[in-house]
Amino acid sequence: ALDSTYYIPKKLKDGWEFVQLISNDKLGVYLHKRFLTTHMGSGSENQVMLEKPNGEYHLVPLNNYYPFKFKLSDFFSDDEALSKKILNETYTRKDILKIAYEYNNWLNEQKK
């Protein structure tokens, strides 16, 4: 069950999701719990949701099966330096908050 004191409804382009706020900067960082049911049972997995100022968002599963460097380098392709750091594994899935911090700094520099 979702605890309303921790999970808040968030309106996205594709509808509503319940998320937990991690960082509220230009790039929003949220924890998203994905519930799933298969023929073998049901469960949930944690995902990190990254949302750009334009509303574009990406869900990053926190498992080893997700092609992290290819998906995230593409999502952040507008920041070429960050995209390269993800692609060459300077940043990995463990560095998701560092990635968000660097992208926010890049966004702030674009305004100048």
C-alpha positions as CSV (number, residue, x, y, z in Angstrom):
1,A,0.0,0.0,0.0
2,L,1.1,3.5,-0.7
3,D,1.5,5.8,2.3
4,S,0.1,9.2,1.5
5,T,2.5,11.0,3.8
6,Y,5.4,9.8,1.6
7,Y,4.0,9.4,-1.8
8,I,2.3,12.3,-3.6
9,P,0.3,12.3,-6.8
10,K,2.3,13.8,-9.7
11,K,0.7,14.9,-13.0
12,L,2.7,13.8,-16.0
13,K,2.1,14.1,-19.7
14,D,0.8,10.5,-19.8
15,G,-1.4,10.7,-16.7
16,W,-0.9,10.6,-12.9
17,E,1.7,8.7,-10.9
18,F,2.4,8.4,-7.2
19,V,5.9,9.4,-6.4
20,Q,8.2,10.3,-3.5
21,L,10.1,13.6,-4.0
22,I,13.9,13.2,-3.7
23,S,15.1,16.5,-5.3
24,N,13.0,19.4,-6.4
25,D,15.3,21.4,-8.7
26,K,15.0,22.1,-12.4
27,L,15.4,18.4,-13.0
28,G,13.0,16.7,-10.7
29,V,14.1,13.5,-9.1
30,Y,11.5,11.2,-7.7
31,L,11.2,7.7,-6.3
32,H,8.5,5.7,-8.2
33,K,7.2,2.3,-7.1
34,R,6.1,0.2,-10.0
35,F,3.6,-2.6,-9.2
36,L,3.5,-5.6,-11.4
37,T,1.5,-8.8,-11.7
38,T,2.5,-11.8,-13.8
39,H,1.4,-15.4,-14.0
40,M,4.0,-16.2,-11.3
41,G,2.7,-13.7,-8.8
42,S,2.9,-10.0,-8.0
43,G,5.4,-7.6,-6.6
44,S,6.9,-4.2,-7.0
45,E,10.2,-2.6,-8.0
46,N,11.6,0.8,-7.2
47,Q,12.4,3.2,-10.0
48,V,13.9,6.6,-10.1
49,M,11.9,9.1,-12.2
50,L,13.8,12.0,-13.7
51,E,11.7,14.9,-15.1
52,K,13.1,17.7,-17.2
53,P,11.6,21.2,-17.0
54,N,9.8,20.7,-20.3
55,G,7.8,17.7,-18.7
56,E,9.9,15.0,-20.5
57,Y,10.5,12.3,-18.1
58,H,12.3,8.9,-17.8
59,L,11.8,6.0,-15.4
60,V,15.0,4.3,-14.4
61,P,14.6,0.8,-12.9
62,L,17.1,0.1,-10.2
63,N,18.0,-3.3,-11.4
64,N,21.0,-4.7,-13.4
65,Y,19.0,-5.6,-16.4
66,Y,18.2,-2.1,-17.5
67,P,20.5,-0.7,-20.2
68,F,21.4,2.3,-18.0
69,K,24.2,3.9,-20.0
70,F,22.5,3.8,-23.3
71,K,19.0,5.0,-22.1
72,L,20.3,7.7,-19.8
73,S,23.0,9.0,-22.2
74,D,20.2,9.4,-24.8
75,F,17.9,11.1,-22.3
76,F,20.6,13.6,-21.4
77,S,21.9,14.1,-24.9
78,D,21.1,17.8,-24.8
79,D,24.1,18.0,-22.3
80,E,26.8,16.5,-24.4
81,A,29.4,16.4,-21.7
82,L,27.1,14.6,-19.2
83,S,25.9,12.2,-21.9
84,K,29.5,11.2,-22.6
85,K,30.2,10.7,-18.9
86,I,27.3,8.3,-18.7
87,L,28.2,6.5,-21.9
88,N,31.9,5.9,-20.8
89,E,30.7,4.9,-17.4
90,T,32.3,7.7,-15.4
91,Y,28.7,7.9,-14.0
92,T,26.8,4.6,-13.3
93,R,23.4,3.9,-11.8
94,K,24.9,4.4,-8.4
95,D,25.6,8.1,-9.4
96,I,22.0,9.0,-10.2
97,L,22.0,12.0,-7.8
98,K,25.4,13.2,-9.1
99,I,23.9,13.0,-12.6
100,A,20.9,15.1,-11.5
101,Y,23.2,17.6,-9.8
102,E,25.4,18.0,-12.9
103,Y,22.4,18.3,-15.2
104,N,20.9,21.0,-13.0
105,N,24.2,22.9,-13.0
106,W,24.2,22.7,-16.8
107,L,20.6,23.9,-17.0
108,N,21.5,26.9,-14.8
109,E,24.5,27.7,-17.1
110,Q,22.3,27.7,-20.2
111,K,20.2,30.6,-18.8
112,K,23.3,32.9,-18.6
